[in-house]
Amino acid sequence: MVYKLTDTDKARQLFGGWEETIIWSCLQGVMGCIYADDDRHPCSAAATLGDFAFFAGKP
């Protein structure tokens, strides 16, 4: 199942070393959304904004 995260800090570690503005906007809740495989302990996540998506974690 895919969950839209309201607490994006749970996915922050998956995107830790990325310097993409879109990812940080999603994590800060400014623009875009973070979707994950689990809403409590995600192993995979996608930062999405418009038609852009950045995937992190387990494939």
PAGUGU-722604 format. One record per residue: residue in one letter; x, y, z negated of N, C-alpha, C, CB in turn. Coordinates in steps of 0.2 Angstrom, whole numbers, plus 5000, padded with zeros to 4 digits. Glycine has a CB too. Example, Ala and Ser with C-alpha at 12.3 -4.5 7.8 and 13.67 -1.06 7.14 Angstrom:
REM residues 2
a506649724961506249784961506649844961505749784955s506449894965506849954964506450004961507049974971
//
This chain:
REM residues 59
m500449945000500050005000500450065000499550004994v500250115003500650185003500250234999500650205011y500650264995500350314990500650384992500550304983k500250434991500450504992500650524985499950554995l501350544984501550564977501350634975502350554977t501050634969500950704966501550724962500350704962d501850674959502450684955503050664960502550644948t503350714963503850704968504550684965503950754973d504650704959505250684955505450614955505250714948k504950574956505050494956505350474962504350464955a505350514968505650494974506250534975505150504980r506450584971507050624971507650584972507050674965q507750534968508350494969508450464975508350434963l507950444979507950414986508250464991507250384988f508150524990508350574995508950614992507750624996g509250594987509750624983510350664987510150574979g510650634992511150664995511050705001511750614997w510350705003510150735009510150815008509450715011e510350855013510350925013509850955018511050945015e509350915020508850935025508350985021508450875028t508151045024507751085021507051065020507651155025i506851025025506150995025506050945019506050955032i506550905018506550855012506450895006507150815012w506850945005506850984999506151024998507451034998s505951045004505251085003504751035001505051105010c504750975003504250915001504350904994504350855006l504950894992505150874985504950934980505850854984q504950994982504751044978504051064978505151114980g503651034983502951044984502751104987502651044977v503251134991503151194994502751185001503851234996m503051135005502751115011502851045012503051155017g502351005015502450935017502250895011503150925019c502350825012502150775007502650725007501450745009i502650685001503050635000502550575000503550634994y502650525004502350455003502750405001501950445010a502550354997502950304994502650234994503250324988d503050184993502750114992502450104986503250064994d502650144981502350134974502350204971502850084970d501850224967501750284964502150294958501050304963r502350244955502750244948503450234949502450194943h503650184953504350164954504450154961504550104950p504550204965504550194973505250164975504450254976c505250124979505850094982505950124989505850014983s505450144992505450174999505050234999505250125005a505250285003504850345003504950385010505050394998a504450425012504450465018504250535016503950435023a504750585018504550655017504350675024505250695015t503650695024503350715030503150795030502750675032l503250825036503050895037502850895045503550945035g502250905046502050905053502150845056502350965057d502550845062502650785065503450755064502650795073f503750785059504350765056504250715050504850825055a504750665050504750615045505450595043504250555046f505650595037506250575035506150515030506650625032f506450455032506350395028506950385023506150335032a506850355017507350345013507150275009507550405008g507650245006507550185002507650125006506950194999k507250075004507250005007506850005014506949955002p507149975019506749975025506149935025507249955031
//
